[in-house]
Amino acid sequence: MSSIRKIFDEHHDMFRDTVQKFIKKHVVPYHEEWDKKGVVSRDFWLEAGAAGILCPDVPSEYGGGGGDFRHNIIVVEELMKVGATGPGVSVHSDIVIPYILNYGTKEQKKSWLPGMCEGRLVGAIAMTEPGTGSDLQAVKTTANISNEKITLNGQKTFITNGQTADLIIVVAKTNPKEGAKGTSLVMCEGDRNGFKRGRNLDKVGLKAQDTSELFFDNVILPKFNLLGEKGKGFYHLMEELPQERLSIAVAAVAASKAALNWTIEYVNQRNVFGKKIAEFQNTKFKLAELKTELNVAQIYLDDCIDKHLNKEFDAADGAMAKLWTTELQCKLVDVCVQLHGGYGYMREYPIARAWEDARVQRIYGGTNEIMKEIISRTLKI
Ligand SMILES: Cc1cc2nc3c(=O)[nH]c(=O)nc-3n(C[C@H](O)[C@H](O)[C@H](O)COP(=O)(O)OP(=O)(O)OC[C@H]3O[C@@H](n4cnc5c(N)ncnc54)[C@H](O)[C@@H]3O)c2cc1C
């Protein structure tokens, strides 16, 4: 990409430099090992915390970097640039943290945020259940709130950071007779009695990232662990999902850029029929199309980021950003695989992994069909 992006200032550029150095030293040499183990190491989280890579937009009074969402974006972009899809940093910093920042009491913030900034406490959010994903109002997990305690019962699945997480936001029914109005958010610590982690699920891609089943069997929590208002959980989710989808869009564009760069490099060195693949008109035209579409996507995405910073980014905006960029990502990586020929199907080539990793982007964070449903609500039809 040749154009200079307008959304960052020199503080962001300095931070990007720090992030690049951190990734080179603490991520790239270990990613293959994490890929085989299906989980990133604890050391990664602690080192990332010490380097200020986690929670860069959390106020410094809670141990964060005191920056803004653009700092979070830089972390995602730099990880994607090297194909490091293992660390579930985005779930931790961009998705879990805002619930605590926006709905937590001062005591809850003091209790949880410093550990999350240091990487001592890894965050996860558990919405999806075996019986329901898209229809969040239908969750069956219950949180029974009495005078002194909360009793949590149920099961979740597909939870990112599930094997590692120390703090899990659990979406549960506090009034099972009601849908949205009966839903609340409850924070469950990873060492509570009755809490169990299931399998680390065997995924098609994102091999270095742990994704788990979680079980809650009469888990007793203090009332302190209710996050936000009782019965308002669904509304809190609706408020925060646009940022989650924006973060997915950031990853989509950054991963697409990396895929395009790897492909340009490859077609310039592979010879077929006595010339470089890059010299075929088909290759040039395909790459030209992708570069154009990617440029358009980046400018659109930066506009979305700008809107988000100005608090003008709504649910439909988040849905459109996720829909457009993840569809592009999947199309782009597929073309890039094709230009690699058989090597594009070999996991030792980063493009093969980029292809595996891309597919889920159209599924999690709300499927792209659900994105269209959200967008269609803004149309006069
Ligand atoms: C790798 C990975 C990581 C994940 N991480 C997390 C996590 O950290 N936390 C978490 O809570 N969840 C997580 N998820 C779950 C993810 O968000 C859900 O898988 C997703 O929301 C879809 O839910 P589902 O799988 O139950 O599919 P379903 O809801 O059963 O959907 C199946 C199909 O039906 C379509 N469909 C459903 N409703 C409609 C409708 N109204 N109109 C048209 N089509 C519709 C869907 O688009 C889809 O094509 C993760 C999933 C994966 C694969």
The ligand as a Gaussian input file, in Angstrom:
#p B3LYP/6-31G(d) Opt

LIG

0 1
 C      -12.512000     -19.971000      16.054000
 C      -13.737000     -19.461000      16.746000
 C      -13.608000     -18.587000      17.813000
 C      -14.739000     -18.126000      18.476000
 N      -14.601000     -17.341000      19.596000
 C      -15.688000     -17.056000      20.344000
 C      -15.553000     -16.408000      21.610000
 O      -14.450000     -16.051000      22.047000
 N      -16.677000     -16.191000      22.339000
 C      -17.910000     -16.569000      21.904000
 O      -18.869000     -16.357000      22.623000
 N      -18.072000     -17.185000      20.712000
 C      -16.991000     -17.444000      19.925000
 N      -17.145000     -18.085000      18.729000
 C      -18.474000     -18.465000      18.300000
 C      -19.008000     -17.662000      17.107000
 O      -19.248000     -16.341000      17.458000
 C      -20.243000     -18.408000      16.593000
 O      -19.782000     -19.618000      16.013000
 C      -21.057000     -17.595000      15.603000
 O      -21.657000     -16.493000      16.228000
 C      -22.131000     -18.439000      14.911000
 O      -22.880000     -19.164000      15.822000
 P      -23.106000     -20.728000      15.577000
 O      -21.786000     -21.346000      15.357000
 O      -23.954000     -21.249000      16.656000
 O      -23.883000     -20.810000      14.190000
 P      -25.476000     -20.735000      13.998000
 O      -26.026000     -19.582000      14.742000
 O      -26.053000     -22.081000      14.249000
 O      -25.572000     -20.416000      12.438000
 C      -25.506000     -21.423000      11.417000
 C      -25.828000     -20.772000      10.074000
 O      -27.136000     -20.205000      10.114000
 C      -27.071000     -18.843000       9.725000
 N      -28.074000     -18.057000      10.435000
 C      -28.326000     -18.022000      11.763000
 N      -29.273000     -17.124000      12.041000
 C      -29.621000     -16.561000      10.856000
 C      -30.565000     -15.545000      10.476000
 N      -31.307000     -14.915000      11.386000
 N      -30.649000     -15.214000       9.170000
 C      -29.892000     -15.845000       8.238000
 N      -28.984000     -16.807000       8.543000
 C      -28.854000     -17.150000       9.825000
 C      -25.673000     -18.408000      10.120000
 O      -25.286000     -17.240000       9.408000
 C      -24.869000     -19.619000       9.738000
 O      -24.580000     -19.587000       8.369000
 C      -16.023000     -18.517000      18.036000
 C      -16.144000     -19.357000      16.920000
 C      -15.042000     -19.844000      16.288000
 C      -15.218000     -20.782000      15.142000

